[in-house]
Amino acid sequence: MRSGAKVAVVGGVFTVVAGVVGYGGYNLWNGITGGTDGVTTTSAAAPRKAGSGPVTAEEVAGTAKDFLAAWAEGDEAAAGELTNDAATATPAVAGFRKDAHVSKAVITSGTPVGPKVPFTVDATVTYEGRTKHLKYASELTVVRGVTTGKPLVDWAPSVIHPKLTDQSVLRTGEAPDPPVLAVDRNGVELTAEKYPSLAPVLDQLREKYGSEAGGKPGIETWIDSTGGEGGAARTLLTLTKGEPGKLRTTLDADVQAAAEQAVKRYAESSVVAIKPSTGEIRAVANNREDAFNAALKGRQAPGSTMKIVTAAMLLEKGLVSADRPTPCPKNVMYQSRTFHNLNHFDLPEGSTFKESFKRSCNTALIKLIDDVGDDAALGKTARDVFGIGLNWQTGVATEDGSVPEATGGEAAAQYIGQGTIQMNVLNVASITATAKNGSFKQPVIVPRDLDDRQIATASRSLEPSVAQQLREMMRATATSGTAAKAMSGVGGDKGAKTGSAEVGGQADSNSWFAGFADDLAAAAVVQSGGHGGDAAGPLVASVLNAR
């Protein structure tokens, strides 16, 4: 510890009395020390001995105590040496004091669980005479040093704050961007407190449009990111409020509220809603343990929801029509790879393509791959008609889908939404909206007239007869096919497509669902949710019912 600092243990409570006035303060309850009678003092951490094998409970307690005390005291060198990455940890601990302007830190440890030690931080942030408390919880893990054999804190930025990464730091000062008062299409205020899923969206909107909206920045403590989710700053504490500028979005507060409620049903779920006639995004919601905006930036195989695109391609090429017979056998082999339908079902001879679509028959599509005669055809339709991969400028960071060129069995897998195809629910909702509207309207969350950004346009629309048949098949799926149960409570002109995507390492497939009702389209995914109609379907239905 820094010269002049003293450590006192009184009745099991460990407190650092700082050598520098105004900084320090570390409480270590007897859950980790075991309690001590009387008062003892020391000016340095106890020597740590090398060992072997897993760290002991005593080593965990002692190492955590010494590290947290050094951190609270502001002794970055001592804290860094107590980790397995001193070169990275030392400046990180120093930055807590210098960059985040923490003038005092009271760190209280919880009871260790194996090598992990939870703790809470009460940091006093002081900047230009303004002071506020930043309180949060984190944890550290004690490991045995590979080369030294000594117990050390396994260094990670999340030790300092749970939301820190290798590409971010804590800072306090004038905020990098003025705050925004984001409102929905009807002028209703949108906040992260009321709509938690919008937190990363609102952060990005502030970063991109804060200055244009006319606000003035305040004094804040924030996570300054150099990478990750849009690179947007995340405010943790406001010392002085700025003046927000008003920012109009395309979101709909009622649909957003329904989306927020819907994703609460399942962990690792996402949903997006779009107005087909304009491409305006009405809702974005996620239910995840992390802050990743999977709804807009995820990359996963979309399962049979991709059959909307495959069917459009086959219809355009004249290889099928909705009411023409199309074989749907139990199994089909393509270039040494066998594909089958769910539970190996088949359809009677003479069944139409519409029947195959609404039952989600895999083999009916894969049997036609040789007749298509172009391995790149699916990707071309996805791009040229449905706008996939056209560098969408929505107003926030998005992934716009990918259908890489493939051959052999991999190309066949793409026909049913497996293989190398990568999508998120924004992409699938947009595909559904295009099917409903007949032409691609690039999704937007901020009106284009705010910044005159270049909006992506597809090179062609669906042929009118193809669009009509596609909608007809989606309507049949919603009323008498695999989506009928989920869509039974949705009124109006409705259509849908179910999907399930197998993912390596998961026991259950991901549940996908896409649907439209009148002039609203939505898509959802539930990780490990199984069949599309069972998990993701009810999410989409509840969002569509909010229109």
C-alpha positions, 0 to 999 in steps of 0.5 A, a space after each residue: 500500500 501507499 506509504 503512510 496508509 495504515 490498516 486497522 481490524 476492529 471487531 472483524 471489519 477491515 478498514 483502510 485509513 488512507 495516507 492521502 486525504 479524501 481517498 480510500 475506505 475499504 470494508 471487509 466483513 467477517 464473512 471473509 476474515 472470520 472476525 478478529 478481536 481487538 485492534 491490529 495494524 499493518 502497513 502492507 499485505 501479508 507475504 503470499 507463498 507459492 503453492 500448487 493445486 487449486 487455491 485454498 479458502 484461506 488463499 482466496 480470502 487473503 488475496 481478495 482482501 489484499 487486492 480490494 484494500 489496495 484498490 480502495 486505497 488507490 495503490 494501483 501498483 500493489 493492486 496490479 501485482 496481486 493479479 495475473 496481469 499486472 501490466 493491464 490491471 495497474 493502469 485500469 485501477 489507476 484509471 478508476 481514480 484518475 479517469 473516473 474521478 473517484 475520490 473515495 471508494 468503500 468496497 464491501 466483500 461478500 462471502 466467497 463461493 469457491 474461488 469467487 468473491 462477490 463485492 459491492 462498490 460505493 464510489 464517491 465521484 467528484 468532478 469540478 465541485 460536484 459529488 455523487 455516489 456510484 454504487 454497484 456489485 461485481 466479483 473477482 476470481 482467485 487463481 494460482 499463478 501459472 509461473 509463480 504458483 502464488 494466489 492471484 486475482 484473475 484479471 478482467 476489466 469486469 472486476 472494476 465494473 461488471 459492464 467494462 470490457 477490454 475495449 472500454 474504460 470508465 470516464 467522468 466529465 462533460 458527456 461526449 454527446 448531449 442527451 436526447 429526449 427520444 419520442 415515438 411516432 406519436 410523441 410519447 417519450 421513450 426511456 430505458 427505465 420504461 422500455 429496458 430493451 431500448 437501452 442500447 438503441 437509445 445510447 446509439 441514438 444519443 451518440 449519433 443524433 445528440 448534437 443534431 437534436 440541439 441538446 447540451 451535454 451534462 456532467 456524467 460518469 460513463 463507459 467509454 467504448 472503443 468497440 462493441 455495441 455500436 461504440 456508444 457510450 453508456 451513462 452510469 451516473 449523472 452529476 449534472 443534467 444536460 439539456 436534451 434535444 427532442 429526437 423523433 423515432 419510428 417506434 410505437 410505444 404501445 407495440 414496444 410495450 407489447 414486445 417488452 412484455 412478450 420477451 419476458 416469457 423466455 430467456 434469450 429471446 428477441 422480437 422486432 416489428 416493422 410496418 411493411 408499407 414503409 419499413 418503419 421499425 415499430 418495436 425492438 425487444 430482447 431478453 438477455 443476460 448481457 447487453 447485446 442487441 441480438 434483435 438487430 445485431 445477431 447472426 444465426 441460422 433462421 430455420 424454416 422462416 427462410 422458406 419465404 425467400 426460397 419459395 419466392 425464388 421457386 415461384 419466380 422461376 416457374 418451378 412451382 405454383 401455389 396450387 400445383 402438385 409438388 412431391 413431399 416425401 419423408 426423406 430426400 438425398 442430395 449429394 450424399 447428404 440426407 434431409 428429412 421432414 419433422 418426424 419424417 412426415 410426408 404428404 399424399 401424392 398430388 398435394 400442392 406446393 401451398 400444402 407443403 409450405 404451410 406444413 413446412 415440408 423440407 424435402 419439397 424444396 430440396 428436391 428442386 435444387 437441381 432444377 434451379 441450376 444455380 447455386 447462387 440463385 437463393 442469395 441473389 433473390 435474398 439480395 435483389 428482392 428482399 434487400 438482404 446484405 445491402 448495408 442498411 442505414 436504419 439510424 443505429 448499428 445493425 447486421 443486415 443478413 447474409 446468404 453466402 454462395 454455397 454448393 452441394 449439401 450446404 446449398 441444400 441446407 440453405 433452402 431450409 434456412 440452415 447451413 451458412 445463412 446468418 440472420 437476426 429477427 430484424 432481417 426476418 421481420 423485413 423479409 416478412 414485410 417484403 412478402 406482405 408489401 410486395 417490395 422491399 422497404 429498408 427498415 428505419 428507426 429514425 426518419 430519413 429526413 432527419 439526416 438525409 442518409 442513403 437508404 438501401 433499395 432492392 433492385 427489383 420487386 416481387 412479381 405481382 403473381 409471385 407476391 400474391 401466391 406467397 401471401 396466399 401460402 403464408 395466410 394458409 400457414 396462419 389459418 390451417 398450417 404450422 402457425 395456426 395455433 399461435 396465430 389463432 387469436 390474431 385478427 385481420 389479414 394475417 399470414 405467418 411462417 414457422 421455423 426451427 433451426 438446429 444449432 451445434 452444441 444445443 440439445 433443442 433447436 432455436 424457435 423462429 416465427 415470422 408473421 404479419 397482420 394488416 400493416 404490421 410484420 414481426 419476427 421472433 426467435 427463442 434460443 433452444 425454444 424448439 418448434 417455431 409455433 410453440 415458443 416464438 409464435 406466441 411472442 409474435 402474436 402478442 406483438 401483432 395484437 398491439 397494432 
